[in-house]
């Protein structure tokens, strides 16, 4: 009985020490890397994920030349996407914000698709899920897959969704996170001026 009590007290003391050290490390690491980003949730009661700048900044650089895959398994180079203004939306079906913004992409593409090429690049899903998930949200534009991660690696994408606004010559002019229809439309219009 006394042995069990000592074991219990020793275990509790160890748990307290581990908790204190862990808490201190979390505090120290967060204090040494402060952020001045203030997050304001605009839609109370609606799940929102703030845009956090963890992706590599690429505005002003050329779109990297890598190979993507169609849902049919054919290869297509990103260089083949150029020649007119281009919007590339990088997404996957397990991304909640991706699901929220796809209908906006479908709407804006329906309005501006004659003057801007829209391309969805899926980083995770099978061809079947890629097609059905997007189509269920009204998407009718070109859907490609980044099967080996070459595109996301070359662009420095670590979180999704990401949208790249690319000039006809291949220069990335803007990079964003989650977009609503108004923000997407404004950024798309800026490609046309």
Residue pairs with C-beta under 8 A, 6 or more apart in sequence:
37 50
37 52
37 53
39 50
41 48
41 50
42 48
47 96
49 96
49 97
49 178
51 176
51 177
51 178
52 159
52 177
54 158
54 159
55 155
55 156
55 157
55 158
55 159
55 162
55 175
55 177
56 155
56 156
56 157
56 158
57 175
58 155
58 156
58 164
58 172
58 175
59 172
59 173
59 174
59 175
60 171
60 172
60 173
61 171
61 172
62 170
62 171
62 172
63 78
63 81
63 82
63 86
63 88
63 164
63 166
63 170
63 171
63 172
64 78
64 151
64 154
64 155
65 77
65 78
65 79
66 77
66 78
66 150
66 151
66 154
67 75
67 76
67 77
67 78
67 150
68 75
68 76
68 77
68 78
68 121
68 144
68 145
68 146
68 147
68 151
69 75
69 76
69 144
69 145
69 146
69 147
70 76
70 143
70 144
70 145
71 127
71 128
71 130
71 131
71 143
71 145
72 127
73 127
76 144
78 151
79 170
81 88
81 117
81 119
81 166
82 166
82 168
82 169
82 170
83 168
84 115
84 116
84 117
84 168
85 115
85 116
85 117
85 165
85 166
85 167
85 168
85 188
85 191
85 192
86 116
86 117
86 118
86 119
86 164
86 165
86 166
86 167
86 168
87 105
87 109
87 116
87 117
87 118
87 119
87 163
87 164
87 165
87 166
87 187
87 188
87 191
88 119
88 120
88 121
88 163
88 164
88 166
89 101
89 102
89 105
89 118
89 119
89 120
89 121
89 161
89 162
89 163
90 121
90 123
90 146
90 151
90 152
90 155
90 157
90 160
90 161
90 162
90 163
90 164
91 98
91 101
91 102
91 120
91 121
91 122
91 123
91 160
91 161
92 98
92 122
92 123
92 124
92 125
92 160
93 99
93 122
93 124
93 125
93 129
93 130
93 133
94 124
95 160
95 161
97 160
97 161
97 177
97 178
98 160
98 161
99 133
99 137
100 178
101 161
101 178
101 179
101 180
101 184
102 134
102 137
102 138
102 139
103 137
103 138
104 179
104 180
104 181
104 184
105 118
105 120
105 139
105 141
105 184
106 137
106 138
106 139
106 140
106 141
107 138
107 181
108 118
108 181
108 184
108 185
108 188
109 116
109 118
109 139
109 140
109 141
110 140
111 185
112 185
112 188
112 189
112 192
113 141
115 192
116 188
116 191
116 192
117 141
117 142
118 141
118 142
119 141
119 142
119 143
119 144
120 130
120 134
120 139
120 141
120 142
120 143
120 144
121 144
121 145
121 146
121 151
122 130
122 134
122 143
122 144
122 145
122 146
123 145
123 146
123 149
123 151
123 152
123 157
123 160
125 133
125 145
127 145
130 143
130 145
131 143
134 143
146 152
151 157
152 158
155 162
155 164
159 177
161 177
161 178
161 179
162 175
162 176
162 177
163 175
163 176
163 177
163 179
163 184
163 187
164 172
164 174
164 175
165 172
165 173
165 174
165 175
165 176
165 187
165 188
165 190
165 191
166 172
166 173
166 191
167 173
167 191
173 190
173 191
174 187
174 190
176 183
176 187
179 187
